[in-house]
Amino acid sequence: MENLQPSARTTFSNLPPEKQEKIVDAAVREFARHGYKKASINTIVRDAGIAKGSLYQYFHNKEELFVFIFERFTLLVKKTVAEQGRSNAVRAREGESSGVGQEDDFFSQVGRVLLAGIEFIDRHPEYFQIYLRVLFEQDVPMREKLLAQVRLFSREYFGPLCEAGQKSGAIRRDVPLAVVIFILDATLDRFLQGYAQGALDRDLDLVQRNRAELLARIRMILQVLREGLADGGTGQKA
């Protein structure tokens, strides 16, 4: 992800990794709990065990710190998706299943991205809460640019996948590529919102589901997508 503005100063980058992580962890907790506007720099430096002046040696202000944390969020998402892809490749070689369908099926690949999202939330729940803060709170600085970077990642990931799916005939060619990407992105994002925060999902009750029940819900959603997007022979040639 390209930097939206000059991020961490060289002084922060030169800190020992354990001290960097302590500062980052304190900032993530505070931003996740209170959002950008209500987050307290005093609380962050107290939890990180540093002086307030030291923090301003590392970051110009709270806005720069927040942008840095959000950049970490997007990098962690990319890392989790990549790890999920590698683990799926290993499972395929060993004859194991991810639980969402055939390994080379287009919609199963979409399902594995959804599984990667669930894994990310399980590993980094506070980072995902920060994403939800940016999504729903209007007073976040550079909000439009931050969200644009998230959407850009979706296009970068789903774009080639959907284009290949249309060329191979796995999905309909009469539906514009941008529409297919939008449908997939919206479906996955909404599912993960409900999984991360029960208040955003009163119907599927995803928070209370065990692994088997979650997989069943994912397969059901994939089937609906398949029936709506799959090329049944009636799609027009691109």
LODREN-654055 format. One line per 5 residues: number of its first residue (from 1); their letters; for each residue x, y, z of N, C-alpha, C, CB. Coordinates in nm, 2 decimals. Last residue first. Glycine has a CB too. Layout:
N
NUM) a) X,Y,Z,X,Y,Z,X,Y,Z,X,Y,Z; ... .
//
This chain:
238
238) akqgt) -1.80,-1.21,-2.45,-1.74,-1.07,-2.43,-1.70,-1.02,-2.56,-1.63,-1.08,-2.33; -2.11,-1.36,-2.52,-1.97,-1.36,-2.53,-1.92,-1.22,-2.52,-1.92,-1.42,-2.67; -2.37,-1.38,-2.28,-2.32,-1.34,-2.41,-2.17,-1.34,-2.41,-2.37,-1.20,-2.44; -2.50,-1.67,-2.12,-2.42,-1.55,-2.11,-2.37,-1.51,-2.25,-2.31,-1.55,-2.01; -2.60,-1.92,-2.12,-2.68,-1.81,-2.18,-2.61,-1.68,-2.18,-2.81,-1.80,-2.10 .
233) ggdal) -2.45,-2.10,-1.99,-2.46,-2.12,-2.13,-2.54,-2.01,-2.20,-2.52,-2.25,-2.16; -2.44,-2.03,-1.73,-2.51,-2.15,-1.76,-2.53,-2.17,-1.91,-2.65,-2.15,-1.69; -2.19,-1.91,-1.54,-2.23,-1.91,-1.68,-2.30,-2.04,-1.71,-2.11,-1.88,-1.78; -2.28,-1.77,-1.22,-2.22,-1.88,-1.31,-2.28,-1.87,-1.45,-2.24,-2.02,-1.25; -2.42,-1.59,-1.08,-2.31,-1.54,-1.16,-2.25,-1.65,-1.26,-2.20,-1.50,-1.07 .
228) gerlv) -2.63,-1.72,-0.94,-2.65,-1.59,-1.00,-2.54,-1.54,-1.10,-2.66,-1.48,-0.90; -2.52,-1.95,-0.85,-2.65,-1.96,-0.93,-2.67,-1.83,-1.00,-2.76,-2.00,-0.84; -2.30,-1.85,-0.70,-2.28,-1.94,-0.82,-2.41,-1.94,-0.91,-2.25,-2.09,-0.77; -2.43,-1.71,-0.50,-2.34,-1.64,-0.60,-2.32,-1.73,-0.72,-2.20,-1.61,-0.53; -2.55,-1.93,-0.37,-2.63,-1.83,-0.43,-2.55,-1.75,-0.53,-2.68,-1.73,-0.31 .
223) qlimr) -2.32,-2.07,-0.30,-2.41,-2.14,-0.39,-2.50,-2.03,-0.45,-2.50,-2.24,-0.32; -2.20,-1.90,-0.12,-2.13,-1.93,-0.25,-2.22,-1.99,-0.35,-2.01,-2.03,-0.22; -2.39,-1.92,0.08,-2.37,-1.79,0.02,-2.30,-1.81,-0.12,-2.28,-1.69,0.10; -2.35,-2.19,0.16,-2.48,-2.14,0.11,-2.47,-2.01,0.03,-2.57,-2.12,0.23; -2.08,-2.19,0.24,-2.12,-2.27,0.12,-2.26,-2.22,0.07,-2.12,-2.42,0.16 .
218) irall) -2.11,-2.02,0.47,-2.03,-1.98,0.35,-2.07,-2.06,0.23,-1.88,-2.00,0.39; -2.27,-2.18,0.63,-2.32,-2.05,0.59,-2.24,-2.00,0.46,-2.31,-1.95,0.70; -2.10,-2.40,0.67,-2.22,-2.42,0.60,-2.28,-2.29,0.55,-2.32,-2.49,0.70; -1.89,-2.27,0.81,-1.86,-2.32,0.67,-1.99,-2.35,0.60,-1.78,-2.45,0.69; -2.03,-2.21,1.04,-1.98,-2.10,0.96,-1.95,-2.15,0.82,-1.85,-2.04,1.02 .
213) earnr) -2.07,-2.47,1.14,-2.19,-2.38,1.10,-2.15,-2.27,1.01,-2.26,-2.33,1.23; -1.81,-2.55,1.19,-1.89,-2.62,1.10,-2.01,-2.54,1.05,-1.94,-2.75,1.16; -1.73,-2.36,1.39,-1.67,-2.37,1.26,-1.75,-2.44,1.16,-1.53,-2.44,1.28; -2.03,-2.21,1.54,-1.91,-2.28,1.54,-1.85,-2.30,1.40,-1.93,-2.42,1.61; -2.17,-1.88,1.58,-2.16,-2.00,1.51,-2.03,-2.07,1.53,-2.18,-1.98,1.36 .
208) qvldl) -2.20,-1.64,1.70,-2.23,-1.75,1.78,-2.21,-1.89,1.71,-2.37,-1.75,1.83; -2.16,-1.45,1.49,-2.07,-1.45,1.61,-2.08,-1.58,1.69,-2.10,-1.33,1.70; -2.37,-1.48,1.32,-2.24,-1.54,1.28,-2.15,-1.55,1.40,-2.18,-1.46,1.17; -2.65,-1.44,1.28,-2.60,-1.47,1.41,-2.46,-1.54,1.40,-2.69,-1.56,1.49; -2.81,-1.37,1.07,-2.73,-1.49,1.06,-2.67,-1.54,1.19,-2.63,-1.47,0.95 .
203) drdla) -2.94,-1.14,1.20,-3.02,-1.25,1.14,-2.94,-1.38,1.13,-3.06,-1.20,1.00; -2.80,-0.93,1.30,-2.90,-0.99,1.39,-2.97,-1.11,1.33,-3.01,-0.88,1.42; -2.52,-0.79,1.27,-2.58,-0.91,1.21,-2.67,-0.97,1.31,-2.47,-1.01,1.17; -2.40,-0.59,1.41,-2.42,-0.56,1.26,-2.48,-0.68,1.19,-2.28,-0.53,1.20; -2.37,-0.68,1.66,-2.47,-0.58,1.64,-2.50,-0.55,1.49,-2.43,-0.45,1.71 .
198) gqayg) -2.14,-0.85,1.64,-2.28,-0.91,1.64,-2.39,-0.81,1.61,-2.30,-0.98,1.77; -1.87,-0.82,1.45,-1.95,-0.74,1.55,-2.10,-0.78,1.54,-1.94,-0.59,1.52; -1.75,-1.00,1.28,-1.67,-0.93,1.38,-1.75,-0.86,1.49,-1.59,-0.83,1.30; -1.96,-1.10,1.13,-1.88,-1.20,1.21,-1.80,-1.12,1.32,-1.78,-1.27,1.12; -2.05,-0.87,1.00,-2.14,-0.94,1.09,-2.06,-1.04,1.18,-2.24,-1.02,1.02 .
193) qlfrd) -1.82,-0.81,0.85,-1.87,-0.72,0.95,-1.96,-0.79,1.05,-1.95,-0.60,0.88; -1.81,-1.04,0.69,-1.71,-1.02,0.79,-1.75,-0.92,0.89,-1.58,-0.98,0.72; -2.04,-0.99,0.52,-2.03,-1.11,0.60,-1.93,-1.09,0.72,-1.99,-1.23,0.51; -1.96,-0.75,0.40,-2.08,-0.75,0.49,-2.08,-0.88,0.58,-2.21,-0.75,0.40; -1.74,-0.84,0.25,-1.73,-0.73,0.35,-1.84,-0.74,0.45,-1.71,-0.60,0.28 .
188) ltadl) -1.86,-1.03,0.07,-1.76,-1.07,0.17,-1.74,-0.97,0.28,-1.63,-1.09,0.10; -2.04,-0.86,-0.07,-2.09,-0.98,0.00,-1.99,-1.02,0.11,-2.11,-1.09,-0.10; -1.88,-0.66,-0.18,-1.99,-0.62,-0.09,-2.03,-0.74,-0.01,-2.10,-0.57,-0.17; -1.71,-0.82,-0.35,-1.65,-0.74,-0.24,-1.76,-0.70,-0.14,-1.59,-0.61,-0.30; -1.90,-0.93,-0.52,-1.81,-1.02,-0.44,-1.76,-0.94,-0.32,-1.70,-1.08,-0.52 .
183) ifivv) -2.00,-0.70,-0.64,-2.09,-0.80,-0.58,-2.01,-0.89,-0.48,-2.16,-0.89,-0.68; -1.78,-0.58,-0.76,-1.86,-0.51,-0.66,-1.94,-0.61,-0.58,-1.95,-0.41,-0.72; -1.70,-0.77,-0.94,-1.61,-0.74,-0.83,-1.69,-0.67,-0.72,-1.49,-0.65,-0.88; -1.92,-0.76,-1.12,-1.89,-0.89,-1.05,-1.80,-0.86,-0.93,-1.82,-0.98,-1.15; -1.90,-0.50,-1.20,-2.02,-0.54,-1.13,-1.99,-0.66,-1.05,-2.14,-0.55,-1.22 .
178) alpvd) -1.66,-0.50,-1.35,-1.67,-0.41,-1.23,-1.79,-0.45,-1.14,-1.68,-0.27,-1.27; -1.73,-0.67,-1.56,-1.63,-0.71,-1.46,-1.64,-0.63,-1.33,-1.49,-0.71,-1.52; -2.07,-0.70,-1.65,-1.95,-0.63,-1.65,-1.86,-0.67,-1.53,-1.97,-0.48,-1.64; -2.21,-1.00,-1.76,-2.21,-0.91,-1.64,-2.07,-0.83,-1.64,-2.23,-0.99,-1.51; -2.17,-1.17,-1.96,-2.26,-1.06,-1.99,-2.27,-0.96,-1.87,-2.40,-1.11,-2.03 .
173) rriag) -2.03,-1.38,-1.87,-1.95,-1.28,-1.95,-2.04,-1.16,-1.98,-1.90,-1.34,-2.08; -2.04,-1.56,-1.57,-2.11,-1.50,-1.68,-2.02,-1.39,-1.74,-2.24,-1.45,-1.64; -1.77,-1.79,-1.49,-1.88,-1.70,-1.46,-1.92,-1.62,-1.58,-1.82,-1.60,-1.35; -1.62,-1.98,-1.63,-1.67,-2.01,-1.50,-1.78,-1.92,-1.45,-1.55,-2.01,-1.40; -1.50,-1.92,-1.87,-1.64,-1.96,-1.87,-1.70,-2.00,-1.74,-1.66,-2.07,-1.97 .
168) skqga) -1.25,-1.82,-1.87,-1.26,-1.96,-1.87,-1.41,-2.01,-1.88,-1.20,-2.02,-1.74; -1.30,-1.55,-1.87,-1.24,-1.60,-1.99,-1.25,-1.75,-1.99,-1.09,-1.56,-1.99; -1.42,-1.52,-1.61,-1.50,-1.49,-1.73,-1.43,-1.55,-1.86,-1.51,-1.34,-1.75; -1.20,-1.59,-1.45,-1.32,-1.67,-1.44,-1.41,-1.64,-1.56,-1.40,-1.63,-1.32; -1.01,-1.39,-1.51,-0.98,-1.53,-1.55,-1.11,-1.62,-1.55,-0.88,-1.59,-1.46 .
163) eclpg) -1.16,-1.18,-1.40,-1.13,-1.18,-1.54,-1.09,-1.32,-1.59,-1.01,-1.08,-1.57; -1.16,-1.26,-1.13,-1.28,-1.25,-1.20,-1.26,-1.25,-1.35,-1.36,-1.13,-1.16; -0.88,-1.25,-1.07,-0.95,-1.37,-1.05,-1.08,-1.37,-1.13,-0.99,-1.39,-0.90; -0.81,-0.98,-1.13,-0.76,-1.09,-1.21,-0.83,-1.22,-1.20,-0.61,-1.11,-1.18; -0.99,-0.86,-0.93,-0.99,-0.83,-1.07,-0.94,-0.94,-1.15,-0.91,-0.70,-1.09 .
158) fyers) -0.95,-0.93,-0.66,-1.06,-0.99,-0.73,-1.06,-0.97,-0.88,-1.19,-0.95,-0.68; -0.71,-0.78,-0.61,-0.72,-0.92,-0.58,-0.83,-0.99,-0.67,-0.75,-0.95,-0.43; -0.76,-0.52,-0.69,-0.63,-0.58,-0.73,-0.64,-0.73,-0.71,-0.52,-0.52,-0.65; -1.00,-0.47,-0.56,-1.00,-0.47,-0.71,-0.87,-0.54,-0.76,-1.00,-0.33,-0.76; -0.92,-0.48,-0.29,-1.02,-0.57,-0.34,-1.02,-0.58,-0.49,-1.16,-0.53,-0.30 .
153) flrvq) -0.74,-0.27,-0.29,-0.69,-0.40,-0.27,-0.79,-0.51,-0.32,-0.66,-0.42,-0.12; -0.92,-0.06,-0.33,-0.82,-0.09,-0.43,-0.76,-0.23,-0.42,-0.70,0.02,-0.43; -1.06,-0.06,-0.09,-1.13,-0.10,-0.21,-1.03,-0.13,-0.33,-1.22,0.01,-0.26; -0.85,0.03,0.07,-0.91,-0.10,0.10,-0.98,-0.15,-0.03,-1.01,-0.09,0.22; -0.81,0.28,-0.04,-0.70,0.19,-0.04,-0.75,0.05,-0.02,-0.59,0.23,0.06 .
148) allke) -1.05,0.41,0.02,-1.02,0.38,-0.12,-0.90,0.28,-0.13,-0.98,0.52,-0.19; -1.03,0.44,0.29,-1.12,0.34,0.24,-1.10,0.31,0.09,-1.27,0.39,0.26; -0.83,0.64,0.29,-0.81,0.52,0.36,-0.90,0.41,0.31,-0.83,0.53,0.51; -0.96,0.85,0.15,-0.84,0.79,0.10,-0.81,0.65,0.16,-0.72,0.88,0.11; -1.17,0.90,0.32,-1.20,0.86,0.19,-1.08,0.79,0.13,-1.25,0.98,0.10 .
143) rmpvd) -1.04,0.99,0.56,-1.13,0.87,0.56,-1.15,0.82,0.42,-1.26,0.90,0.62; -0.87,1.18,0.66,-0.83,1.11,0.54,-0.92,0.98,0.51,-0.68,1.07,0.54; -0.98,1.13,1.00,-0.90,1.21,0.89,-0.86,1.12,0.78,-0.77,1.26,0.96; -1.31,1.07,1.09,-1.17,1.01,1.07,-1.10,1.09,0.97,-1.18,0.86,1.03; -1.57,1.13,1.12,-1.47,1.23,1.17,-1.33,1.17,1.16,-1.50,1.27,1.31 .
138) qeflv) -1.76,0.94,1.06,-1.73,1.04,0.96,-1.62,1.13,1.00,-1.86,1.12,0.95; -1.75,0.59,1.09,-1.74,0.72,1.16,-1.69,0.83,1.06,-1.64,0.71,1.28; -1.76,0.35,0.94,-1.88,0.41,0.99,-1.87,0.55,1.06,-1.94,0.31,1.09; -1.50,0.29,0.86,-1.61,0.27,0.77,-1.73,0.35,0.81,-1.64,0.12,0.76; -1.34,0.34,1.08,-1.32,0.42,0.96,-1.44,0.41,0.87,-1.19,0.37,0.88 .
133) rlyiq) -1.44,0.13,1.24,-1.45,0.27,1.29,-1.43,0.37,1.16,-1.34,0.31,1.39; -1.37,-0.09,1.10,-1.51,-0.06,1.11,-1.53,0.09,1.16,-1.58,-0.15,1.21; -1.09,-0.08,1.13,-1.15,-0.07,1.00,-1.30,-0.03,1.01,-1.13,-0.20,0.92; -1.08,-0.12,1.41,-1.04,0.01,1.36,-1.09,0.03,1.22,-0.88,0.02,1.36; -1.17,-0.38,1.41,-1.25,-0.28,1.48,-1.21,-0.14,1.43,-1.25,-0.29,1.63 .
128) fyeph) -0.95,-0.50,1.30,-1.07,-0.50,1.22,-1.17,-0.40,1.28,-1.13,-0.64,1.22; -0.76,-0.47,1.51,-0.74,-0.40,1.38,-0.87,-0.40,1.30,-0.63,-0.48,1.30; -0.88,-0.63,1.70,-0.88,-0.49,1.72,-0.85,-0.41,1.59,-0.77,-0.45,1.83; -0.85,-0.90,1.60,-0.99,-0.84,1.62,-0.98,-0.68,1.63,-1.06,-0.90,1.73; -0.66,-1.08,1.46,-0.64,-0.93,1.49,-0.77,-0.86,1.50,-0.56,-0.87,1.37 .
123) rdife) -0.74,-1.35,1.45,-0.60,-1.31,1.49,-0.59,-1.17,1.54,-0.51,-1.34,1.38; -1.01,-1.33,1.37,-0.97,-1.41,1.49,-0.83,-1.37,1.54,-0.98,-1.56,1.45; -0.98,-1.18,1.14,-1.05,-1.12,1.25,-1.02,-1.20,1.38,-1.20,-1.13,1.22; -0.83,-1.36,0.98,-0.77,-1.23,1.02,-0.85,-1.17,1.14,-0.78,-1.13,0.90; -1.01,-1.57,0.95,-0.89,-1.59,1.02,-0.82,-1.46,1.07,-0.79,-1.67,0.93 .
118) igall) -1.20,-1.43,0.80,-1.24,-1.48,0.93,-1.11,-1.51,1.01,-1.32,-1.61,0.92; -1.05,-1.39,0.57,-1.10,-1.28,0.64,-1.14,-1.32,0.78,-1.22,-1.22,0.57; -1.01,-1.65,0.49,-0.89,-1.57,0.52,-0.93,-1.45,0.60,-0.81,-1.52,0.40; -1.26,-1.72,0.42,-1.20,-1.79,0.53,-1.08,-1.71,0.58,-1.16,-1.93,0.49; -1.29,-1.55,0.19,-1.37,-1.53,0.31,-1.32,-1.60,0.43,-1.51,-1.58,0.28 .
113) vrgvq) -1.11,-1.68,0.03,-1.08,-1.54,0.07,-1.16,-1.51,0.19,-1.11,-1.44,-0.05; -1.24,-1.92,0.00,-1.12,-1.92,0.07,-1.07,-1.78,0.11,-1.01,-1.99,-0.01; -1.46,-1.84,-0.16,-1.48,-1.89,-0.03,-1.36,-1.89,0.06,-1.54,-2.02,-0.03; -1.32,-1.79,-0.40,-1.38,-1.68,-0.33,-1.41,-1.71,-0.18,-1.52,-1.64,-0.40; -1.25,-2.05,-0.46,-1.15,-1.95,-0.43,-1.20,-1.83,-0.36,-1.08,-1.91,-0.57 .
108) sffdd) -1.50,-2.15,-0.50,-1.43,-2.20,-0.39,-1.31,-2.11,-0.36,-1.38,-2.34,-0.41; -1.56,-2.03,-0.74,-1.64,-1.98,-0.62,-1.57,-2.04,-0.49,-1.78,-2.03,-0.63; -1.38,-2.16,-0.92,-1.38,-2.01,-0.90,-1.44,-1.97,-0.77,-1.45,-1.94,-1.01; -1.20,-2.45,-0.82,-1.32,-2.39,-0.86,-1.32,-2.24,-0.82,-1.44,-2.46,-0.78; -0.98,-2.58,-0.72,-0.96,-2.50,-0.84,-1.09,-2.43,-0.89,-0.90,-2.58,-0.95 .
103) eqgvg) -1.07,-2.72,-0.49,-0.97,-2.63,-0.48,-0.95,-2.53,-0.60,-0.84,-2.70,-0.45; -1.42,-2.75,-0.43,-1.31,-2.79,-0.50,-1.20,-2.68,-0.50,-1.34,-2.84,-0.64; -1.53,-2.63,-0.10,-1.55,-2.68,-0.23,-1.42,-2.72,-0.30,-1.61,-2.57,-0.32; -1.48,-2.55,0.16,-1.57,-2.47,0.08,-1.58,-2.51,-0.06,-1.52,-2.32,0.09; -1.29,-2.70,0.29,-1.43,-2.70,0.34,-1.53,-2.62,0.27,-1.43,-2.66,0.48 .
98) ssege) -1.05,-2.74,0.20,-1.07,-2.62,0.28,-1.20,-2.62,0.34,-1.04,-2.50,0.20; -0.92,-3.08,0.21,-1.02,-2.98,0.16,-1.02,-2.86,0.26,-1.15,-3.04,0.14; -0.63,-3.26,0.11,-0.72,-3.21,0.21,-0.81,-3.11,0.15,-0.65,-3.16,0.33; -0.42,-3.36,-0.04,-0.55,-3.42,-0.06,-0.65,-3.37,0.04,-0.54,-3.56,-0.06; -0.18,-3.24,-0.04,-0.20,-3.35,0.06,-0.34,-3.41,0.05,-0.17,-3.30,0.20 .
93) rarva) -0.22,-3.03,-0.22,-0.12,-3.14,-0.25,-0.13,-3.26,-0.16,0.02,-3.08,-0.23; -0.41,-2.89,-0.08,-0.45,-2.95,-0.21,-0.35,-3.06,-0.24,-0.45,-2.85,-0.32; -0.27,-2.80,0.14,-0.38,-2.89,0.16,-0.41,-2.96,0.03,-0.50,-2.81,0.22; -0.09,-2.62,0.00,-0.04,-2.74,0.08,-0.15,-2.84,0.10,0.02,-2.70,0.21; -0.27,-2.44,-0.09,-0.19,-2.51,-0.19,-0.13,-2.64,-0.12,-0.08,-2.42,-0.24 .
88) nsrgq) -0.37,-2.33,0.15,-0.46,-2.41,0.06,-0.38,-2.49,-0.04,-0.55,-2.31,-0.01; -0.14,-2.20,0.24,-0.19,-2.32,0.31,-0.29,-2.40,0.23,-0.26,-2.27,0.44; -0.13,-2.00,0.04,-0.02,-2.10,0.05,-0.07,-2.22,0.13,0.10,-2.04,0.13; -0.36,-1.86,0.09,-0.34,-1.92,-0.04,-0.23,-2.03,-0.03,-0.30,-1.81,-0.14; -0.32,-1.78,0.35,-0.43,-1.87,0.33,-0.41,-1.93,0.19,-0.56,-1.79,0.33 .
83) eavtk) -0.11,-1.60,0.31,-0.08,-1.72,0.39,-0.19,-1.82,0.36,-0.08,-1.69,0.54; -0.24,-1.40,0.16,-0.13,-1.48,0.10,-0.11,-1.61,0.17,-0.01,-1.39,0.09; -0.42,-1.31,0.36,-0.48,-1.37,0.24,-0.37,-1.45,0.17,-0.53,-1.26,0.14; -0.24,-1.21,0.55,-0.32,-1.32,0.58,-0.38,-1.39,0.46,-0.44,-1.27,0.67; -0.12,-1.00,0.40,-0.03,-1.12,0.45,-0.12,-1.24,0.48,0.05,-1.07,0.57 .
78) kvllt) -0.33,-0.83,0.36,-0.26,-0.89,0.25,-0.18,-1.01,0.29,-0.17,-0.79,0.18; -0.38,-0.77,0.63,-0.48,-0.83,0.55,-0.42,-0.90,0.43,-0.59,-0.73,0.51; -0.14,-0.64,0.70,-0.17,-0.76,0.77,-0.28,-0.84,0.69,-0.22,-0.73,0.91; -0.17,-0.41,0.54,-0.06,-0.50,0.52,-0.08,-0.64,0.58,0.07,-0.44,0.57; -0.39,-0.29,0.65,-0.40,-0.34,0.52,-0.29,-0.43,0.48,-0.39,-0.22,0.42 .
73) frefi) -0.28,-0.23,0.92,-0.40,-0.31,0.90,-0.41,-0.37,0.76,-0.53,-0.23,0.93; -0.08,-0.05,0.86,-0.05,-0.19,0.91,-0.16,-0.28,0.90,-0.01,-0.17,1.07; -0.24,0.16,0.78,-0.15,0.10,0.68,-0.11,-0.04,0.73,-0.03,0.19,0.66; -0.34,0.22,1.03,-0.43,0.17,0.93,-0.35,0.11,0.81,-0.52,0.28,0.87; -0.11,0.32,1.16,-0.18,0.20,1.21,-0.27,0.14,1.11,-0.26,0.23,1.34 .
68) fvfle) -0.06,0.55,1.01,0.04,0.44,1.01,-0.03,0.31,1.06,0.15,0.48,1.11; -0.29,0.69,1.07,-0.27,0.65,0.93,-0.17,0.54,0.92,-0.22,0.77,0.84; -0.24,0.74,1.34,-0.36,0.67,1.30,-0.34,0.61,1.16,-0.48,0.75,1.31; -0.01,0.90,1.33,0.00,0.77,1.40,-0.12,0.68,1.35,-0.01,0.79,1.55; -0.11,1.12,1.20,0.00,1.04,1.13,0.01,0.91,1.20,0.13,1.12,1.14 .
63) eknhf) -0.29,1.21,1.39,-0.34,1.17,1.26,-0.24,1.08,1.19,-0.37,1.30,1.17; -0.14,1.28,1.61,-0.23,1.17,1.62,-0.27,1.12,1.48,-0.35,1.20,1.71; 0.19,1.38,1.47,0.06,1.40,1.55,-0.02,1.28,1.55,-0.02,1.52,1.48; 0.44,1.29,1.38,0.41,1.43,1.39,0.29,1.46,1.48,0.39,1.49,1.26; 0.61,1.03,1.55,0.50,1.07,1.47,0.47,1.22,1.49,0.37,0.98,1.49 .
58) yqyls) 0.85,1.03,1.71,0.82,0.93,1.61,0.72,0.96,1.51,0.78,0.80,1.69; 0.83,1.25,1.87,0.95,1.23,1.80,0.94,1.13,1.69,1.07,1.20,1.89; 0.59,1.21,1.99,0.60,1.31,1.89,0.73,1.32,1.82,0.56,1.44,1.95; 0.68,1.02,2.18,0.58,0.98,2.07,0.59,1.08,1.96,0.44,0.96,2.12; 0.83,1.17,2.35,0.89,1.07,2.27,0.81,1.03,2.15,0.93,0.95,2.35 .
53) gkaig) 0.64,1.33,2.48,0.73,1.39,2.39,0.80,1.29,2.30,0.84,1.47,2.46; 0.53,1.14,2.65,0.45,1.19,2.54,0.54,1.26,2.43,0.35,1.30,2.59; 0.74,0.85,2.72,0.70,0.99,2.74,0.62,1.04,2.62,0.82,1.08,2.77; 0.61,0.51,2.75,0.70,0.61,2.70,0.65,0.75,2.73,0.72,0.60,2.54; 0.44,0.29,2.78,0.55,0.31,2.88,0.65,0.41,2.82,0.62,0.19,2.91 .
48) adrvi) 0.21,0.24,2.65,0.33,0.20,2.58,0.46,0.22,2.67,0.35,0.28,2.45; 0.02,0.35,2.82,0.02,0.20,2.80,0.15,0.15,2.73,-0.10,0.16,2.72; 0.10,0.62,2.80,0.10,0.55,2.93,0.11,0.40,2.91,-0.03,0.59,3.01; 0.06,0.67,2.53,0.19,0.68,2.58,0.20,0.61,2.72,0.24,0.82,2.59; -0.23,0.62,2.52,-0.14,0.55,2.44,0.01,0.55,2.49,-0.13,0.60,2.29 .
43) tnisa) -0.33,0.82,2.70,-0.35,0.67,2.73,-0.25,0.59,2.65,-0.49,0.63,2.69; -0.25,1.05,2.56,-0.20,1.03,2.70,-0.22,0.88,2.73,-0.28,1.11,2.80; -0.40,1.03,2.33,-0.26,1.02,2.32,-0.20,0.99,2.46,-0.19,1.14,2.26; -0.71,0.88,2.31,-0.62,0.96,2.39,-0.48,0.93,2.37,-0.66,0.95,2.54; -0.98,0.89,2.08,-0.86,0.82,2.13,-0.77,0.92,2.20,-0.79,0.76,2.01 .
38) kkygh) -1.19,1.03,1.97,-1.19,1.02,2.12,-1.07,0.94,2.17,-1.31,0.94,2.16; -1.13,1.02,1.69,-1.15,1.15,1.76,-1.14,1.14,1.91,-1.29,1.20,1.73; -1.10,0.74,1.63,-0.99,0.84,1.61,-1.01,0.96,1.70,-0.98,0.88,1.47; -1.21,0.49,1.87,-1.21,0.56,1.74,-1.11,0.67,1.74,-1.35,0.62,1.72; -1.19,0.34,2.11,-1.25,0.48,2.11,-1.26,0.55,1.98,-1.18,0.56,2.20 .
33) rafer) -1.09,0.09,2.06,-1.19,0.11,2.17,-1.26,0.24,2.15,-1.12,0.11,2.30; -0.90,0.12,1.85,-1.01,0.02,1.84,-1.12,0.05,1.94,-0.96,-0.12,1.86; -0.73,0.31,1.96,-0.81,0.35,1.84,-0.93,0.25,1.82,-0.72,0.35,1.72; -0.62,0.16,2.17,-0.69,0.28,2.20,-0.78,0.32,2.08,-0.59,0.39,2.23; -0.50,-0.07,2.04,-0.60,-0.08,2.15,-0.69,0.04,2.17,-0.54,-0.12,2.28 .
28) vaadv) -0.32,0.06,1.87,-0.42,-0.02,1.82,-0.54,-0.04,1.92,-0.37,-0.16,1.77; -0.14,0.18,2.06,-0.22,0.27,1.97,-0.34,0.19,1.91,-0.13,0.32,1.86; -0.03,-0.04,2.18,-0.10,0.05,2.27,-0.19,0.14,2.18,-0.01,0.14,2.34; 0.09,-0.16,1.96,-0.02,-0.24,2.03,-0.10,-0.14,2.12,0.04,-0.34,2.12; 0.28,0.03,1.90,0.18,0.00,1.80,0.06,-0.07,1.87,0.23,-0.09,1.69 .
23) ikeqk) 0.45,0.02,2.12,0.38,0.14,2.09,0.26,0.12,1.99,0.48,0.24,2.02; 0.53,-0.24,2.11,0.46,-0.20,2.23,0.38,-0.07,2.20,0.56,-0.18,2.34; 0.66,-0.25,1.86,0.54,-0.33,1.88,0.46,-0.28,2.00,0.57,-0.48,1.89; 0.89,-0.09,1.92,0.79,-0.05,1.82,0.66,-0.12,1.84,0.85,-0.09,1.68; 1.01,-0.26,2.11,0.96,-0.12,2.16,0.86,-0.07,2.05,1.07,-0.03,2.18 .
18) eppln) 1.08,-0.47,1.96,0.99,-0.49,2.07,0.93,-0.36,2.12,1.06,-0.57,2.18; 1.26,-0.36,1.77,1.13,-0.41,1.73,1.03,-0.43,1.84,1.15,-0.54,1.66; 1.41,-0.05,1.87,1.41,-0.20,1.87,1.27,-0.25,1.84,1.46,-0.25,2.01; 1.39,0.22,1.63,1.37,0.16,1.76,1.38,0.01,1.76,1.23,0.20,1.82; 1.40,0.31,1.38,1.53,0.27,1.44,1.51,0.22,1.58,1.62,0.39,1.44 .
13) sfttr) 1.15,0.39,1.32,1.20,0.28,1.25,1.33,0.23,1.31,1.22,0.31,1.10; 1.14,0.63,1.47,1.06,0.51,1.51,1.11,0.39,1.45,0.91,0.54,1.47; 1.32,0.79,1.33,1.35,0.76,1.47,1.26,0.64,1.52,1.32,0.88,1.56; 1.20,0.82,1.09,1.32,0.73,1.10,1.35,0.70,1.24,1.44,0.80,1.03; 0.84,0.82,1.14,0.97,0.88,1.12,1.08,0.78,1.13,0.99,1.00,1.22 .
8) aspql) 0.57,0.67,0.96,0.66,0.67,1.08,0.79,0.74,1.05,0.68,0.53,1.13; 0.49,0.86,0.68,0.44,0.78,0.79,0.53,0.79,0.91,0.41,0.64,0.75; 0.37,1.11,0.47,0.49,1.06,0.54,0.45,0.99,0.67,0.59,1.17,0.57; 0.07,0.97,0.34,0.15,1.08,0.38,0.27,1.03,0.44,0.06,1.18,0.47; 0.00,0.73,0.24,-0.09,0.83,0.21,-0.03,0.97,0.25,-0.22,0.81,0.29 .
3) nem) 0.21,0.49,0.08,0.19,0.58,0.20,0.09,0.69,0.16,0.32,0.63,0.25; 0.06,0.22,-0.09,0.14,0.34,-0.09,0.11,0.42,0.03,0.12,0.42,-0.22; 0.08,-0.12,0.00,0.00,0.00,0.00,0.09,0.12,0.00,-0.10,0.00,0.12 .
//
